[in-house]
Amino acid sequence: MQPVWRVETNLPGGDGLVRVDGEVVLVRGAVEGDRLRLQLGARQRGVRRGRIVELVEASPMRVTPPCPVADRCGGCALQAVAIEAQAAMKSRWVRDAFGSLMDAGSKWLPMVSADAPRLRRRLRWFVGHDAAGYFLGFYAAGTHQPVRHGHCAVVEPALNQLRAWLETALDLQGVQSVQALLLDDGAHLVIEGDDAPPQLATQPDCVDGAVNIFWRDRAGVTRPLRQAAQQSVHQPMQSLHDRLPAGSREIALLVGPDDFVQGQREGNRELIAQIQAWAGDVRRVADLFCGIGNLSLPLAVATGAEVAGAELNGASVRAAMRSAGVLGVQAAFVQANLFESFDMAPYVGADLLILDPPRRGAKRIAASMGRLLPAKVVLISCDVAAGARDGAALQRQGYRLAALRALDLFPFAGHVEAMSLWERA
């Protein structure tokens, strides 16, 4: 009889941690408090992994996954964890990562479970093939093999409807993947692969009453899929927007097919509202890794501040400038690689510096805070370890952690967003 092991905790990313004869073993699908029998696997990148053979005793936090393919799909690591327990678990991940940087005056804002499901609006489906034909799905855990979904429980209903339409209406042979981004006035759909379904070349922007704009990604360049003959100077490609809170107002920001937006709209609005609450009376805002101005332009509209921003994606910079012009915001957004040397002069001495880097963090910029010298810094971290490392760099240069918030932008996934406010000591 195999021994029974207890799951000590769930780590960021969602894996359960089990100690087998003193060795750490990571187990997908395990829940803190479970008692399990395991099959031990090989080490991957120095980490031993295990597979559940038998669930001997279920954790009080364990629930039946709402998705019927949760045991195979790699999209949601925490499907077996009760939603209220996910809030406490993810809050702990943030608090543990940043705990050594907090002082007696640091305000801690743990995650609160949402009253209603918060669904994803940004995703990438991969094309798979089985006995029933071609389909769009997410990769199985640890593989590049898509899993067929009858209905995905964590995405917006409009995206489930779109996926079903794409599978039935189009020839997906030759397509590698489809990126989808659902906005307030329509959806961008980017087709990736050697061949685009010929039906899409003449596909109208409106399908079943919804605006769906189709694009083709070829060698990293995104172009509209409609034939040139259908493009008229009197009928330009329709623009799509994200509606966001700006103080007591609602504003619309232009969003293109290559632009980054947060994957869940309610969480993004909470993130923006929190920044406005923390900012106070600001006149100059610096926004590094600015994207389309998702965080800084609503703040500028609410406060009358001017904005200086930088971002590597040129299309996002152009979108930010167009939105700033429409909104009447005094702003200068430029294209720059913020992981290398860039001109810091426009961002020195801001009332507020917003940092929203990708997963690797903002190590170089955090180490340059002695040159930038903002009064306040808001750091958005989608990787808590990278965020804590950047926070430690801020602390070494005279900033203190004034407030820390855990925010869930990917329910059921093993990810959490850490928002931290830093003030000059």
Long-range contacts (C-beta under 8 A, 24 or more apart in sequence): 2-37, 2-38, 2-53, 2-54, 3-37, 4-35, 4-36, 4-37, 4-56, 5-35, 5-36, 5-37, 5-38, 6-33, 6-34, 6-35, 6-36, 7-31, 7-32, 7-33, 7-34, 7-35, 7-36, 7-59, 8-32, 10-78, 10-81, 10-89, 10-414, 11-93, 12-93, 12-97, 12-383, 12-384, 12-385, 12-414, 12-415, 12-416, 13-77, 13-414, 13-415, 14-77, 14-78, 14-413, 14-414, 15-77, 15-414, 18-50, 20-48, 20-50, 23-48, 24-48, 25-49, 25-50, 26-50, 27-51, 27-52, 28-77, 28-141, 28-142, 29-70, 29-71, 29-77, 29-80, 31-58, 31-59, 31-61, 31-62, 31-80, 31-81, 32-59, 32-61, 32-89, 33-59, 33-60, 33-61, 33-62, 34-58, 34-59, 34-62, 61-85, 66-153, 67-149, 67-152, 67-153, 67-154, 68-150, 69-147, 69-148, 69-149, 72-140, 72-141, 72-147, 73-137, 73-138, 73-139, 73-140, 73-141, 73-147, 73-149, 74-138, 74-139, 74-140, 74-141, 74-142, 74-143, 75-138, 75-139, 75-152, 75-154, 75-413, 76-154, 76-412, 76-413, 77-412, 77-413, 77-414, 78-412, 78-413, 78-414, 79-412, 83-113, 83-411, 83-412, 84-113, 86-113, 86-408, 86-411, 86-412, 87-111, 87-112, 87-113, 87-408, 90-406, 90-408, 90-416, 91-406, 91-416, 93-384, 93-406, 93-416, 94-384, 94-404, 94-405, 94-406, 94-416, 94-418, 95-404, 95-406, 96-384, 97-384, 97-385, 97-387, 97-388, 97-418, 98-384, 98-387, 98-388, 98-391, 98-401, 98-404, 98-418, 98-420, 100-388, 101-388, 101-391, 101-392, 101-395, 101-401, 102-401, 102-404, 103-400, 103-401, 105-400, 105-402, 106-400, 106-401, 106-402, 106-403, 106-404, 107-402, 107-403, 107-404, 108-403, 108-404, 109-403, 109-404, 109-405, 109-406, 110-406, 111-406, 111-407, 111-408, 111-416, 114-266, 114-408, 114-411, 117-154, 117-411, 118-264, 118-266, 118-267, 118-408, 118-411, 119-154, 119-155, 119-156, 119-157, 119-264, 120-154, 120-155, 120-156, 120-159, 120-263, 120-264, 120-410, 121-155, 121-156, 121-159, 121-181, 121-182, 121-183, 121-261, 121-263, 121-264, 121-265, 122-180, 122-181, 122-182, 122-261, 122-262, 122-263, 123-155, 123-159, 123-179, 123-180, 123-263, 124-177, 124-178, 124-179, 124-180, 125-163, 125-177, 125-178, 125-180, 126-176, 126-177, 127-172, 127-175, 127-176, 127-177, 127-178, 127-193, 134-167, 134-171, 134-172, 134-173, 135-167, 135-172, 136-163, 136-166, 136-167, 136-172, 136-178, 153-412, 154-411, 154-412, 154-413, 156-182, 158-182, 158-187, 158-210, 159-187, 161-208, 162-187, 162-189, 162-212, 165-207, 165-208, 169-199, 170-197, 170-199, 170-200, 171-197, 171-198, 171-199, 172-197, 179-217, 179-257, 181-255, 181-257, 181-261, 183-240, 183-241, 183-242, 183-255, 183-261, 184-240, 184-241, 184-242, 184-243, 184-252, 185-211, 185-240, 185-241, 186-210, 186-211, 186-212, 186-213, 186-238, 186-240, 187-211, 187-212, 187-213, 187-240, 188-213, 188-215, 188-240, 188-255, 188-256, 188-257, 189-213, 189-214, 189-215, 190-215, 190-216, 190-217, 190-222, 190-257, 190-258, 191-215, 191-216, 191-217, 191-225, 192-217, 196-225, 200-225, 201-225, 201-226, 201-227, 202-226, 202-227, 202-230, 205-238, 211-238, 211-240, 213-237, 213-238, 213-240, 213-257, 215-257, 222-257, 222-258, 242-268, 242-292, 242-294, 244-268, 244-269, 244-272, 244-294, 244-298, 245-269, 245-272, 245-273, 245-276, 245-298, 246-276, 246-297, 246-298, 246-299, 246-301, 246-302, 247-276, 247-298, 247-301, 247-302, 247-303, 248-302, 249-301, 249-302, 251-297, 251-298, 251-301, 251-327, 252-323, 253-292, 253-293, 253-294, 253-297, 253-319, 253-320, 253-323, 254-292, 254-319, 254-322, 254-323, 254-326, 255-292, 255-319, 256-292, 256-315, 256-316, 256-319, 258-313, 258-315, 258-316, 259-291, 259-292, 259-313, 259-315, 259-316, 259-319, 260-291, 260-292, 260-313, 260-316, 261-291, 261-292, 261-294, 262-294, 262-409, 263-409, 263-410, 264-409, 264-410, 264-411, 267-407, 267-408, 267-409, 267-417, 268-294, 268-409, 270-407, 271-295, 271-380, 271-407, 271-409, 271-417, 271-419, 272-298, 272-299, 274-405, 274-407, 274-419, 275-299, 275-354, 275-378, 275-419, 276-302, 276-303, 278-376, 278-378, 278-403, 278-421, 279-303, 279-351, 279-352, 279-376, 279-378, 280-376, 282-351, 282-352, 283-351, 284-308, 284-349, 284-350, 284-351, 284-352, 285-350, 285-351, 285-352, 285-353, 285-354, 286-346, 286-347, 286-350, 286-352, 286-353, 286-354, 286-372, 286-374, 287-333, 287-353, 287-354, 287-356, 288-338, 288-347, 288-353, 288-354, 288-355, 288-356, 288-357, 288-362, 288-365, 289-338, 289-355, 289-356, 289-357, 289-358, 289-362, 290-316, 290-317, 290-320, 290-333, 290-354, 290-356, 291-316, 291-320, 291-356, 292-316, 292-319, 292-320, 292-323, 293-319, 293-320, 293-323, 293-324, 293-331, 293-333, 294-356, 295-354, 295-356, 295-378, 295-380, 296-331, 296-354, 297-323, 297-324, 297-327, 297-329, 297-331, 299-352, 299-354, 300-324, 300-327, 300-329, 300-330, 300-331, 301-327, 301-329, 305-351, 305-352, 306-330, 306-331, 307-331, 307-332, 307-333, 308-332, 308-333, 308-346, 308-347, 308-350, 309-333, 309-334, 310-334, 310-335, 310-336, 310-338, 310-342, 310-347, 311-335, 311-336, 311-338, 312-336, 312-337, 312-338, 338-362, 338-364, 338-365, 339-364, 340-364, 344-368, 344-371, 344-372, 347-372, 347-374, 348-372, 348-373, 349-373, 349-374, 350-374, 350-375, 351-375, 351-376, 352-376, 352-377, 352-378, 353-377, 353-378, 354-378, 354-380, 355-379, 355-380, 355-390, 356-380, 357-381, 357-386, 357-390, 358-382, 359-383, 359-386, 360-386, 361-386, 361-387, 361-389, 361-390, 362-390, 363-389, 363-390, 363-393, 366-390, 366-391, 366-393, 366-394, 367-393, 367-397, 369-393, 369-394, 369-397, 369-398, 369-399, 370-397, 370-398, 373-424, 374-424, 375-423, 375-424, 376-402, 376-421, 376-422, 376-423, 376-424, 377-421, 377-422, 377-423, 378-419, 378-420, 378-421, 378-422, 379-418, 379-419, 379-420, 379-422, 380-417, 380-418, 380-419, 381-417, 381-418, 381-419, 381-420, 382-409, 382-415, 382-417, 384-416, 384-418, 387-418, 387-420, 391-420, 391-422, 394-422, 395-422, 398-424, 398-425, 399-423, 399-424, 399-425, 400-424, 400-425
